[in-house]
Amino acid sequence: MSHKQQFGSRIGLIAATVGSAVGLGNVWRFPAEAQAGGGAAFLLIYILCILLLGIPVMLAEFSLGRAGGTDAIGAFRNLSRKSHWWIVGAAAILTSYLILCFYMVVAGWTFEYMWQSVTGYLYTPVETGGNYGMQFSARMHEFIQDDTAPLINTYIMILLNLGILIGGVRKGIERLSNILMPVLFILLVIFCGVSLSLPRAEEGLAFFLRPDLSHITPGVCLNALGQAFFSLSLGMGILITYSAYYPRTTNLTRTAVTVSLLDLLVAVMMGIIIFPAIKSFGMEDHSLAGPTLVFVTLPEVFARMGNAPLWSGLFFLLLTVAALTSTISIAEVSVKFIQDRFSMSRIKSCLIVILPLFVLSALCSLSQGSLSHVTIFGLNIFDFLDNLTSNIMLPAGSLLLCIYMGWYVPKNLLISELGNYGTIQSRMPALIRFIIRYLAPVLIACVLITPLL
């Protein structure tokens, strides 16, 4: 049975969990949110959200997952057999799978851009009416709106995920994480060094690291909280699933702090990479929104640096690594559900989860091109799933989890799990329970209702 599987080492456990959190959200969502929120002002609130709310909610998921010892639905059922709280676990699994559908497409984009960088094709001229500033915008639209190339790259990423997931927890997820996470941090360090060596880099650093408290508004605070939850992969069942693989000797508090700080480190390093480079080349007015930042603004920065294919290739390798570790962890939520609920083999469970993506992710990919006319509430399929999961399902799932862990489960559950069944003496469980019961639900509810105001 899958519930007997465990991570083989503390390093592997940390690498896999960090890999689940460090993903595309840190690379393209964080810089955009930071710029809109005043740079360092947003960063300050973001750090507070990670420390005061992100870690406690992560500990709630860890405690639920290890105590439940199975998939996201089974964890609720094992702890509350005669209740309907398992629906929260089911919602988390659904959320993760919907995210997986369009995340595979973005992962395919990053893989294609890595290939275009290595071959130099990304930097070949595009007919833009003589406006070089439109070079990479035209290149992005040429690729994304095509039906064939994005689909092929999406399928490549799906097959990579399938092969790794079939390998299981230790031979697949843990082994890959032990290799890819060091690679990711090495690449981040290289790019930080390059960015800090650029002219006017200190001006970009000042924007990102020197807070102007006048930029702190309720909207900035709520956006920072939403980004903290998104970047830590809260509310989508990943941490519940992964913590079911934790040995009973794992110090959950130390693990949560380590994972959160490493995730925060990646976000800060991305800011150190992005803002000095943007400032150095006078591109402050360029849009840093999602795809535009990654596929338009940054290639233009690389083009102005010299050795563009090299730097661009390394960056998109970094992004592909982040995308791969994220998609694997998201897919594992559904794989474990199939494996545990229906007592299926690992291979069959992986096939049941992955094979439908060849259709569902294809619909997301084609919605950027030939199916762009198909809309849901005025949005194409890709954008609809992105908005639905990010703005509604993730915060709603986190809210319900906090209510469950704060008010419904026995009081001694957190004490037992965070104290490793009496082997660790700490006053932390009381503080964590207070935050989960009162503070976190109120702030998450504010995030949920803000778009409606």
N, C-alpha and C positions, 0 to 999 in steps of 0.2 A: 504494500500500500504506500501511496505517496506521502502520507503523513509521517512515515518513518525516515524520509529523506531529510538530511541536515547539511548545512554548510560545513565544510571540512576544517576551516581554520578561521580565526578572528580576522585576519587580513582579508581572506576571501569574502567573509560575511560583510565587512565594511565596504570592500570594493564593489560588491554586488549591490548593496543598498545605496551607496553613493551613486553608482551608475544608474539606478532607477530614478534618482532625484535629479541628477545633472543631465539635462537634455536640451532640447531646442528652446525651451522657455528661458533658460539662462542666457542663451546666445542671442536670440533675436527679440524676445519679449522684454527682458530686463533693460537693455540699453534704451529701448523706445520709451518704456515707462519712466526710466530715470531722467531722460531728457525732458519729457513732458512735465515731470514733477519737480523740475528745478535742480537736477543733478544731485549734489551732495545733500540737499534737504530731503529728497526722496530716499537716498541711501541711508540716512540717519534713521528715518521712520521704518524703513525696510529691515534694518538690523534689529531694531527694537521689537518688531513684529516676529522676526525669527526667534529671538531669544525668549520673549515673554509669552508668545502664543504658539508659534510653530513647533517648538520643542515639546511643550505639554501635549498638544494634540497628536504629535508623532508618538509620544509615549503612550497615549491612550490607544492608538492603533497597534503599537507593538504589544501592549499588554493583552489586548483583545485577541490578536493573532496567535501569540504564543500560548495563551490560556486555552483558546479554542482548538488549536492544534490541527487545523485543516483549512479549507477554502473559506472565502469571505461569507458565504451563506452558512456553511457548517459551523463557523466560529460562533455566530449568533445563536444557532440552534443548540449547540453544545452548552452554552452558558444560560440560555433562556428557552428551555424546551417547550414550554406551553404558552409561548407568546408569538406575536407576528413580527418581531424585530428582525427576523431573517430577511424581511423585505428590504431593509437598509443595505444588507450585504448584496442582495440581488441587484439593487439599484447601482451599487458600486461596480459590480461586474459589468452591467450594461454600459455604464459611463465609460469604463476603461475600454470596452470593445468599440464603442462609437469613436472614441479618441484614436484608437488604433487604425480605424478605417482611413482617416485622413492623415494621420502621422506617417503612415507608410508612404503616402504620396510625397510628403515633404522630404522624407528620408531619401526617396528616389531622386528628388531634385538635387539634394546635396551630393549624391553619388555622381549624377550627371555633371554637375559643376566641377567636381574634383577631376573627372575625366577630361572635360573641356579645358581645364587649367593646365593639366599635364601635357596635353597635346598642343596647347597654344591656341586652340580654336576660339576660346572665349575672347581673345584679344584681336581676332581678325576683324577688319572693318565691316560695319553694317551700314546699309544705306539709310541715313537719317537726315537727309537734306543738308549735309554739311555741319550739323550740330554735334560735335564730339560728345558733349554732355549728355546726349541722348543715346550714346553708343550702347551702354549696358542696359538701359531701360528697354531698348529695342531688342537686345539679345534675350532678355528675360521673357518678354512677351512672345518672341518668336518660339522659344522653347516651351514655355508653360501652356500656351494656347495650341500647341501641336498635340495631336492625339496619340501618335505612335511612340515617340521617344520617351515622354514621361511615363507612359504605360510600361514600356520595357524596363526602365529603371526601377519603377515601383515593384515589378515582378522580381527583379534581381534582389531587392531588399527583402521581399517576402520569403524568397527561397533561402536567403542567408539566415533569416529568423527561424525558419523551419528546421534547418540543419542544426543550429545551436540549441534550440529548445528540445529537440529529440535527444540530444546529449544528456539531458537531465540537469539536476541542480549542481552537482559537483563537476561533472565532466563537460557540461555545457555552459550554464550561466556563470558559475564561479570561475572556471578556467578562463573564459573569455574576459570576464571583468578584471581578473588579475593581470591580464595582458593590456587591455584597452585603457583602463583608467590611468595607469602610469603614462601611457602614450599621450593621453589627453592632457595631463598636467604638464608634461614636458613641452608639448606644443604651445600650451598657454604661456609658459615661462618664456619661450623663444619669442612669441609675439609681443609679450610685455616689454621685453628688452628692446625689440625693434621699435615699438611705438614710443617708448621713452627716449629713444635716441633721435627722434624727429625734431625739427625746429618748432618752437612754440609749444612743445609738449607740455611745459609747465602750466600754460594757460588752460589746456584741456584738463589737466589734473586738478587745477584750482576749481573748475566748474564741478568736477566730480567729487572732490574730497574736502572742499571748504564750504560748509553749509551757510546758506543765507536763510535764516529762520523765517523771513517774510514770505518765503515760498511754501511754508507749511500750512496747508489748508485741510479742512475735513475731507475734501475729495482726494488730495494727495495721500492722506492717511489710509483711506479706504482702498485706494489703488495699491498702496504698498502692502496692505494686508492680503489683498487678493493675489498679488504677485508672490508673496511669501508662501501662501498655501499652494499655489500652482507649481512653484519651483520645487517644493518639497514633496510633491506627488501625494498630497493629502486628499482624502475623500474619494479615491478611485480604486481602493482595494489592494493596491500594490504592497503597501507596508503591512497590511494584515496578512497577505499571502506570504511575503518574504519572512516575516517574523515567525510564521508557523514552522519555518526551517531552522529557527534559532535553537541551539542547545539550551538546556535549562540553566547552564552555568553562565550564559551570556548576560553581562551587565547591561540592562536595557537603557538605563540613564546615560551611562558612558557612551553607548552606541549612538543614541539619539543626538547627544551633544556633538560627537565626532562627525556624524553624517551631516548635521545641520551646519556646522562650521565649515566643513569642506564644500558643501553646496554654496554657502555664502562666499567662500573664497573664490569659487569659480565665477560667481556673478561679479565680484569686485574686480577680478582679473579681466573679465570681459570689458568692464567699464574703463580700466586702465588701458586696454588695447584700443577701444573705440574712440573715446573722447579726445585724447591727444592727437590721434591720427586725423580725426575730423577737423580739429582746430588747426593743425599744421597745414592742411591743404585748403583752408578757408571754405569748408563745406558745412558750416554750422546751420545753414538754412535748408540743407537737404533733408528730405523725409527720412526718419529712422524707423518708420513703421515696418514691422515684420519682414515680408519678402523684399521690400524695397531696400532695407538696410543690408540684408545678407547678399542679395543677388544684383544690386545696382550700386549702392553707395560704396561698399567695401571693395568690389572689383575696381572701381574708379580710383580708390585710394591705392590699391596695389599697383595699378597702371602708372601712377605718378611716383611710386617708390623705386621703380627699376626692378629687374628680375621678377616681373609680374607673374609669370607662370609658376615660378618656384614658391613665392609667398602665397599666391592664390591657391595653389595645389595643397600646400601644407594646411592652410586655413580650412579648406573644404574637406580635407582629411579629418581634421579636428571635429568639424561639424558632423561628418558622417559617423565618426566614432560615437559622438554624443547621441545622434539619432538612433544608432544601433543598440546601444545600451538601454535607451528609453523604450524602444519598441519591444525589445525582448522582455523587459520587466512588465510592460503593459499586457503583452500577450500571455505571460505566465499566470496572470490573474484568472483568465478563462481556462487555460490548460489545467490548472490545479482544480478548478471547479468541476470540469468534465471528469477528470481522473478520480477525484474523491467522491463525487455525488453518484457516479455511475459505475464505479469500480472498473474503469477501463485502463488499458495499458498506456504507457507514456506515448508511444508512437501513435496509437489511435486517437488519443486526446489531442495531440498536436495537430494531426491532420484535420480533425473536426473543427478546430479553432482556426487554422491557417487557410484551408482551402476556400472557404467562403470569401476571404479577403481578395481573391483573384477577381471576384465580381464586385464586391462592395467598394474596395479601394479603386477599382477601375471606374466606377461611377463617380467617385470623388475626383479622380484625375480628369475624366472627360468633362466634368462640370466646368472646368476652366477653358474648355475648347468647344467641341461640337455639341455638348449638352448644356452650354451656358444659359440657354433659354429656359431650361427647367429650373424653376425657382420654388422655394418654400418660404413664405412670409417675406418675399422680395429678395431672398438671398439664394445663391446657387447652393448646391448640395454640400460642397466643401465648406463654404463660409457658414452655412446654417449649422452644421455639426460642430464647428469650431466655437461659434457663439453659444450654442445650446449647452455644450459641456463646460466651457470655461466660465460662463456667466451665471449659469443656473444649477446644473447638476453637481459640479464639484463643490461649490459652497453649501448647497443643500445637503449633500452627503456628509460633509464635515459637521454641519449643524446637528443633524440627527445622531451622528456618532457621539458628539459631545453630550447630547441629552441622554443618550443611552448609557455611556460610561460614567457620567456624572450623577445620574439620578436613579438608574434602573438596576445596574449590576450591584452585587453585594459590595459593601464598603471595603471589605478586606481584599478584594480582587487586586486593586492597584497596589495596596500595601504588600501583598504576597508577591506579585510579579516584579515590582520595582525593587523589592527587597530580596529578590532571588530566593524566595521561600525561607526567609529567616536568616540567610547567610550574610546579608548586607544590612547594616544599621544606618538608617537615613530618615530625616524628617521631610524629605522631598515629596513623598506621596501625598501628604496633607496639602501642601502648596499646589501640587499638580492637580489634585482633585478640586480644589477651590477654583482654579483657573478654568478647568474643564466645565464645572457646574455653572459658573456665573459669568466670568469675563468673556471667554471665547464665544459662547452662544450669542451674546448680545452683539459683539462686533461682527460676527459672521452674518447675523441677521441684517445688520446695516449694509454689508456688502451686497446681500441679496436684493434688498429693496431699493438701493440707490438707482439702478437703471430704470425703475418704475416711476421715480419722482420727476 
